[in-house]
Amino acid sequence: SSGINAEYGRHAKHGVIHEVWQGRFPRNVCGLGLYAYCTHYHGEAAKKIKSIFLDTFNFAQRTGRDTIDTSEIYPAEWTKNNLKFPWDELKRIVDGEDGEEEKKKKAAIPSEKGGPFIRFLLDELNCNISLYDKEEIRGVDDVKKFPAHYGGLYLFYMIPDPESDLRYPIYVGVAKQSFKERFLRQTEDKFNGIFHKIWSGEFTGMGVYAVCTHYKGPAAKTIKKLLLDSFDFPLKRDRRGRLRRELDTSEQLPAEYVKDNYNIPWEECVEQVKEKA
């Protein structure tokens, strides 16, 4: 979502949105509203789909036209039957992307079951989580206690009680500037807000706790990527915007078992983080 916000911000300053707001586009029609449609495709799949559209259609803003053609719109069936559109290629891209997502989902360990390994990884990175997650976050006042002037990699856990060694990781993120500011947004955002979902009863379980690490920038992103590639966090949306709704409190996998039985490049990650930190 942060990438989409940045992209739209650029358009608002000197792109399509700016041109529309300034009344410079379109010049031949008045009274039309500007809307956006966001898909779950990104990376190579998004680039290939974009290339197919640009090769097939003459987009006004891509070719420098300042007018739009509002004459009769071709029905979808007529376009399918009369336009040489690479449907098979598009279908291969879509099927391949969905297949990769499904494979990834099957390979990923529920983050709650991987709690001991995630704790081991953070220990290897000199993040002693036992020092930082003693206080349950019950309301906005608790959120306001977090650092306001720096940010970095953070994890949210659910814990049965403060004295328990059991920790069920439910979310990993990176606060670019301020832990406090990011966490406050998590209390307000109805779509992505972790605390909002827990406090409103959408995701229930145990008490929620947070660990703030000293890693930021490229190092934080490297750790986050490893965790998201290897574990299925219940409160991290997949590419279709879906969430898991239940906490998996079945027996956790020992860290050694995960290291021996899953191909998680954690040693490479630790080396990269040391280089980037």
C-alpha positions in Angstrom: 0.0 0.0 0.0 2.9 2.4 0.7 4.1 1.8 -2.9 0.7 2.7 -4.3 0.5 5.8 -2.1 3.9 7.0 -3.4 3.0 6.3 -7.0 -0.3 8.3 -6.7 1.6 11.0 -4.9 3.9 11.4 -7.9 0.9 11.5 -10.2 -0.7 14.2 -8.0 2.4 16.4 -8.3 3.3 16.1 -11.9 1.3 13.3 -13.5 -2.1 12.2 -14.7 -3.9 13.3 -11.5 -2.2 16.7 -11.6 -3.2 17.2 -15.2 -6.9 16.4 -14.4 -7.0 18.6 -11.3 -5.4 21.5 -13.3 -8.1 21.2 -16.0 -5.5 20.4 -18.7 -6.9 16.9 -19.4 -9.2 16.2 -21.1 -9.6 19.4 -23.1 -12.6 18.3 -25.1 -14.9 16.9 -22.4 -16.1 18.3 -19.0 -17.7 16.8 -16.0 -16.0 13.4 -15.9 -14.6 12.1 -12.6 -11.2 10.4 -12.2 -11.1 6.9 -10.6 -8.4 4.3 -10.0 -8.5 0.5 -10.1 -5.7 -1.4 -8.2 -5.0 -5.0 -8.8 -3.1 -7.6 -6.7 -0.5 -8.2 -9.5 3.0 -6.8 -9.1 6.6 -7.5 -10.1 7.2 -9.3 -13.4 3.5 -10.3 -13.8 2.4 -6.6 -13.5 5.1 -5.5 -16.0 4.0 -8.2 -18.6 0.3 -7.3 -18.3 1.1 -3.6 -18.6 3.2 -4.3 -21.8 0.3 -6.2 -23.3 -2.2 -3.3 -22.7 0.2 -0.7 -24.0 0.9 -2.8 -27.2 -2.9 -3.2 -27.7 -4.5 0.1 -26.8 -3.7 3.7 -27.5 -3.9 5.3 -24.0 -4.3 9.0 -24.2 -1.9 9.9 -21.4 0.8 7.6 -22.7 0.8 9.1 -26.2 0.5 12.8 -25.2 -3.1 13.3 -26.4 -5.0 15.9 -24.4 -8.4 14.7 -25.5 -10.4 11.5 -25.0 -12.6 9.7 -27.4 -16.1 9.4 -25.8 -17.8 8.1 -28.9 -19.4 4.6 -28.9 -17.6 2.1 -26.7 -17.0 -1.3 -28.2 -18.7 -4.2 -26.4 -16.3 -6.6 -24.8 -17.5 -9.5 -27.0 -17.0 -7.5 -30.2 -13.5 -6.5 -29.0 -12.7 -10.2 -28.1 -13.8 -11.3 -31.6 -12.3 -8.6 -33.7 -9.1 -7.5 -31.9 -5.9 -9.5 -32.0 -5.5 -9.6 -28.3 -3.0 -12.2 -26.8 -5.5 -13.8 -24.5 -3.5 -17.1 -24.1 -0.4 -15.2 -23.1 -2.3 -13.1 -20.6 -3.9 -16.3 -19.1 -0.4 -17.9 -18.7 0.7 -14.9 -16.8 -2.3 -14.9 -14.5 -2.3 -18.6 -14.0 1.5 -18.6 -13.3 1.1 -15.8 -10.8 -1.7 -17.5 -9.0 0.2 -20.8 -9.0 3.3 -19.2 -7.5 1.1 -17.6 -4.8 -0.4 -21.0 -4.0 3.0 -22.8 -3.9 4.3 -20.1 -1.6 1.3 -20.4 0.6 1.7 -24.2 0.9 5.4 -23.9 1.7 5.0 -21.2 4.3 4.8 -22.2 8.0 2.1 -20.5 10.1 4.0 -17.8 11.9 2.5 -18.8 15.2 4.0 -22.3 14.9 7.3 -20.8 13.9 7.5 -18.6 17.0 10.6 -20.4 18.5 12.5 -20.1 15.2 11.6 -16.4 14.8 12.8 -15.9 18.4 16.1 -17.7 17.6 16.6 -15.6 14.5 16.1 -12.4 16.4 18.5 -13.6 19.1 21.1 -14.2 16.3 20.5 -10.6 15.3 21.1 -9.4 18.9 17.4 -8.5 19.4 16.6 -9.8 22.9 12.9 -9.9 22.7 12.5 -10.9 26.4 13.6 -7.4 27.3 11.0 -5.6 25.3 7.6 -7.3 25.3 6.6 -7.4 28.9 3.7 -5.0 28.7 0.4 -5.9 27.0 -1.0 -3.3 24.6 -4.5 -2.8 25.8 -5.4 0.6 24.4 -4.2 3.8 22.8 -2.4 5.0 25.9 -0.2 2.0 25.8 0.6 2.7 22.2 1.7 6.2 23.0 4.5 4.9 25.2 6.5 3.6 22.1 9.4 5.7 20.7 8.2 8.7 18.7 11.5 9.8 17.2 12.8 6.7 15.6 11.5 3.6 13.9 12.6 0.2 12.4 11.6 -3.4 12.1 8.9 -4.5 14.6 6.8 -7.6 15.3 3.5 -8.1 17.0 3.0 -11.1 19.2 0.1 -12.7 21.1 1.1 -14.1 24.5 -1.0 -16.1 27.0 0.3 -14.1 29.9 3.4 -11.8 30.6 5.3 -14.7 32.4 4.8 -17.2 29.6 7.6 -18.2 27.2 5.1 -18.9 24.5 5.0 -16.2 21.8 2.8 -16.3 18.7 4.0 -13.9 16.1 1.1 -12.4 14.1 2.5 -9.5 12.1 5.9 -8.1 11.0 6.4 -4.6 9.6 8.9 -1.7 9.3 8.2 1.8 10.7 10.2 4.2 8.6 10.3 7.1 11.0 8.4 6.5 14.2 7.2 3.4 16.0 4.6 5.5 17.9 3.2 7.1 14.7 3.0 3.7 12.9 1.3 2.0 15.9 -1.2 4.8 16.3 -2.2 4.2 12.6 -2.7 0.6 13.5 -5.3 1.6 16.0 -7.3 3.7 13.5 -7.1 1.9 10.1 -10.2 -0.3 9.7 -8.7 -2.1 6.7 -5.1 -2.8 7.8 -5.0 -1.7 11.4 -3.8 -4.6 13.6 -4.8 -3.1 16.9 -8.1 -2.0 15.4 -8.9 -5.6 14.3 -7.9 -7.1 17.6 -9.7 -4.5 19.8 -12.9 -4.7 17.6 -13.0 -8.4 17.9 -12.2 -9.3 14.3 -9.1 -11.2 15.4 -9.2 -12.6 18.9 -6.9 -14.7 21.0 -4.6 -13.5 23.7 -2.9 -10.3 24.8 -1.0 -8.4 22.0 2.6 -7.3 22.6 5.2 -5.6 20.4 8.9 -5.9 19.9 10.7 -2.9 18.4 14.2 -3.7 17.0 17.1 -1.4 16.2 17.2 -2.5 12.6 16.1 0.0 10.0 16.4 0.8 6.3 17.8 -2.0 4.0 18.7 -4.3 7.0 15.1 -4.1 8.3 13.7 -4.8 4.8 15.9 -7.9 4.5 14.7 -9.4 7.7 11.1 -8.6 6.9 11.4 -10.2 3.5 12.9 -13.4 4.9 10.1 -13.7 7.5 7.3 -13.0 5.0 8.8 -15.4 2.5 9.1 -18.2 5.1 6.1 -17.7 7.3 2.3 -17.2 6.9 1.5 -14.3 9.3 -2.3 -14.2 10.1 -2.6 -10.5 10.0 -0.6 -9.9 6.8 -2.8 -9.7 3.7 -2.0 -11.9 0.7 -2.0 -10.5 -2.8 -5.8 -10.8 -3.0 -6.3 -8.8 0.2 -7.3 -11.8 2.3 -6.4 -12.4 6.0 -6.5 -15.5 8.2 -9.1 -14.9 10.9 -7.9 -17.4 13.5 -4.8 -17.8 15.7 -3.1 -21.2 15.3 -2.2 -22.2 18.9 -1.4 -25.8 18.1 2.0 -27.1 19.1 4.9 -24.9 18.1 7.7 -26.2 16.0 11.1 -26.2 17.8 13.7 -23.9 16.2 16.0 -26.8 15.4 13.3 -28.7 13.6 12.6 -25.7 11.4 16.3 -25.2 10.7 16.7 -28.9 9.7 13.5 -29.4 7.8 12.7 -26.1 6.0 14.9 -24.4 3.4 15.0 -21.0 5.1 18.2 -19.0 4.2 18.5 -17.5 7.7 22.4 -17.6 7.8 22.5 -15.7 4.5 20.0 -13.2 5.9 22.1 -12.7 9.1 25.2 -12.0 6.9 23.4 -9.6 4.7 21.9 -7.7 7.7 25.4 -7.4 9.3 26.6 -5.8 6.0 23.7 -3.4 5.7 23.3 -2.4 9.3 
